[in-house]
Amino acid sequence: MKYTQNDRIEQLTEKTLIVGVDIASQVHYARAFDYRGIEHGKTLKFDNNQSGFKALRDWIEKLCSEFGKNHVIVGMEPTGHYWFSLAWFVLDNDMELVVVNPFHVKRFKELDDNNPTKNDRKDPKTIAMLIKDGRYATPYLPKGVYGELRVAMGSRRRIVKQLNDVKNRIKRWLSIYFPEFCSVFASWEGKTALATLQKYPLPAQLLELSVEEIAQYWKDVGIKRVGIKKATVLHETAKDSVGTSQGLKSASEELAFLLEEYALLKSQEQKILSLVEELLHEIPASQELLKIKGIGLVTVAGLLSEVGDITRFASPKQIQKYAGLNLKENSSGKHKGRTTISKRGRKELRALLFRGVMPLVATNDEFKELHKYYTTRSVNRLTKLQSLVALMCKLIRIFFAILTKNVAYDGQKMLQDIQRPTLQAA
């Protein structure tokens, strides 16, 4: 991986052909340049299919032969999901793949003609010029088990989002038609509560039954821990319900649809988690991560899906920057601005680390002690949020050490920060 702009520029030689591609849903445009910015050939328009990709490859091979090039860099904007197919085609044909920041393209396009015009023929040149100046990044497209994990965790993320939406809609339904329901049951997702909602969701339906009939229904569906006492409470609550009494037939159908969707999504979530658990067994060091108190399956799988093969990083600081946890500061002259995290990089990785640290601070003795130390020390005291960010970086270092060195987690070694004589940066 090339991390500095100088490193990126140095790999561009007189033997390098720079190809800028403007990505669209159906038709792409490509233009080719040398390392000085001189264009070779004419603009290529090609379709987003196999024949179009072959036309691009033949066009590049022709230019390489005509102008004596043996190194090809293909650059593009990572536009939505449309660039993935072409990206894999480029890699499979032994060409180097790079991406440029869409914001840079937007700002850079006026340098040539002092014109804000944007079109499919202009953008490929802008992309190529950014590459020429070393303003690009090498994307990581995970393969093997890491590719499987990324797809699986992406699916789980979408399922959980839909599941939360359904849960909120069910809560809304209960607030309108039976607001007292959750005073009887601790959670509407419990076995007894769900069975009741599936058969008798409305207060009027419950009042048509006797207390004994309600208890017998629960027994018939296999619920044995509740009986007459709970049925009596539910029946009395239904009598005094202030729920809406209009549109009840349609409301019952609406709840039935929501409960069906809820059951389906819960089943899908369980299946995807089972698949994730199987995939983690293919990464032996991941089992050591799961032994850390407070670390769960979702945290480990999510981190590995976002980071991929961790050996491609030379140090934990690179992962920290990859997650947008590196520090930024706005200072000028005598003014010293506030230092905050950059929030660049993969936001899902950053969110995952934050969600992973919260239970660690609550349940893991070492993380709890370190959090207390950061927020109470007399010098360079951190706020609770700053401490959590520091612990997120600590978690990255722990993951990096375990995955690269195949060692076990040592909680006492982690607590050395408390005795360390030199102060850590906030």
Secondary structure as the mmCIF struct_conf table of DSSP 4:
data_model
#
loop_
_struct_conf.conf_type_id
_struct_conf.id
_struct_conf.beg_label_comp_id
_struct_conf.beg_label_asym_id
_struct_conf.beg_label_seq_id
_struct_conf.end_label_comp_id
_struct_conf.end_label_asym_id
_struct_conf.end_label_seq_id
BEND BEND1 THR A 4 THR A 4
HELX_RH_AL_P HELX_RH_AL_P1 GLN A 5 GLU A 10
TURN_TY1_P TURN_TY1_P1 GLN A 11 GLN A 11
TURN_TY1_P TURN_TY1_P2 GLU A 14 LYS A 15
STRN STRN1 THR A 16 ASP A 22
BEND BEND2 SER A 25 GLN A 26
STRN STRN2 VAL A 27 PHE A 33
TURN_TY1_P TURN_TY1_P3 TYR A 35 ARG A 36
BEND BEND3 GLY A 37 GLY A 37
STRN STRN3 GLU A 39 ASP A 47
BEND BEND4 ASN A 48 ASN A 49
HELX_RH_AL_P HELX_RH_AL_P2 GLN A 50 PHE A 67
TURN_TY1_P TURN_TY1_P4 GLY A 68 GLY A 68
STRN STRN4 HIS A 71 MET A 76
TURN_TY1_P TURN_TY1_P5 GLY A 80 TRP A 83
HELX_RH_AL_P HELX_RH_AL_P3 PHE A 84 ASP A 92
TURN_TY1_P TURN_TY1_P6 ASN A 93 ASP A 94
STRN STRN5 GLU A 96 VAL A 99
HELX_RH_AL_P HELX_RH_AL_P4 PRO A 102 PHE A 108
TURN_TY1_P TURN_TY1_P7 LYS A 109 LYS A 109
HELX_RH_AL_P HELX_RH_AL_P5 GLU A 110 ASP A 113
BEND BEND5 ASN A 114 ASN A 114
TURN_TY1_P TURN_TY1_P8 ASP A 120 LYS A 122
HELX_RH_AL_P HELX_RH_AL_P6 ASP A 123 LYS A 132
TURN_TY1_P TURN_TY1_P9 ASP A 133 GLY A 134
STRN STRN6 ALA A 137 ALA A 137
HELX_RH_AL_P HELX_RH_AL_P7 GLY A 144 TYR A 177
TURN_TY1_P TURN_TY1_P10 PRO A 179 GLU A 180
HELX_RH_AL_P HELX_RH_AL_P8 PHE A 181 VAL A 184
BEND BEND6 PHE A 185 ALA A 186
TURN_TY1_P TURN_TY1_P11 TRP A 188 GLU A 189
BEND BEND7 GLY A 190 GLY A 190
HELX_RH_AL_P HELX_RH_AL_P9 LYS A 191 LYS A 199
BEND BEND8 LEU A 202 LEU A 202
HELX_RH_AL_P HELX_RH_AL_P10 PRO A 203 LEU A 207
TURN_TY1_P TURN_TY1_P12 GLU A 208 GLU A 208
BEND BEND9 LEU A 209 LEU A 209
HELX_RH_AL_P HELX_RH_AL_P11 VAL A 211 ASP A 220
TURN_TY1_P TURN_TY1_P13 VAL A 221 GLY A 222
BEND BEND10 ARG A 225 ARG A 225
HELX_RH_AL_P HELX_RH_AL_P12 ILE A 228 LYS A 239
TURN_TY1_P TURN_TY1_P14 ASP A 240 ASP A 240
BEND BEND11 GLN A 246 GLY A 247
HELX_RH_AL_P HELX_RH_AL_P13 LEU A 248 LEU A 280
TURN_TY1_P TURN_TY1_P15 HIS A 281 GLU A 282
BEND BEND12 ILE A 283 ILE A 283
TURN_TY1_P TURN_TY1_P16 PRO A 284 ALA A 285
HELX_RH_AL_P HELX_RH_AL_P14 SER A 286 LEU A 290
TURN_TY1_P TURN_TY1_P17 LYS A 291 LYS A 291
BEND BEND13 ILE A 292 ILE A 292
TURN_TY1_P TURN_TY1_P18 LYS A 293 GLY A 294
HELX_RH_AL_P HELX_RH_AL_P15 LEU A 297 VAL A 307
BEND BEND14 ASP A 309 ASP A 309
HELX_RH_3T_P HELX_RH_3T_P1 ILE A 310 ARG A 312
BEND BEND15 ALA A 314 SER A 315
HELX_RH_AL_P HELX_RH_AL_P16 PRO A 316 TYR A 322
TURN_TY1_P TURN_TY1_P19 ALA A 323 GLY A 324
BEND BEND16 ASN A 326 ASN A 326
STRN STRN7 LEU A 327 SER A 332
TURN_TY1_P TURN_TY1_P20 GLY A 333 LYS A 334
STRN STRN8 HIS A 335 ILE A 341
BEND BEND17 GLY A 345 GLY A 345
HELX_RH_AL_P HELX_RH_AL_P17 LYS A 347 THR A 363
HELX_RH_AL_P HELX_RH_AL_P18 ASP A 365 THR A 376
BEND BEND18 SER A 378 ASN A 380
HELX_LH_PP_P HELX_LH_PP_P1 ARG A 381 THR A 383
HELX_RH_AL_P HELX_RH_AL_P19 LYS A 384 LYS A 405
HELX_RH_AL_P HELX_RH_AL_P20 GLY A 411 MET A 414
TURN_TY1_P TURN_TY1_P21 LEU A 415 LEU A 415
HELX_RH_AL_P HELX_RH_AL_P21 GLN A 416 GLN A 419
BEND BEND19 PRO A 421 THR A 422
HELX_LH_PP_P HELX_LH_PP_P2 LEU A 423 ALA A 425
#
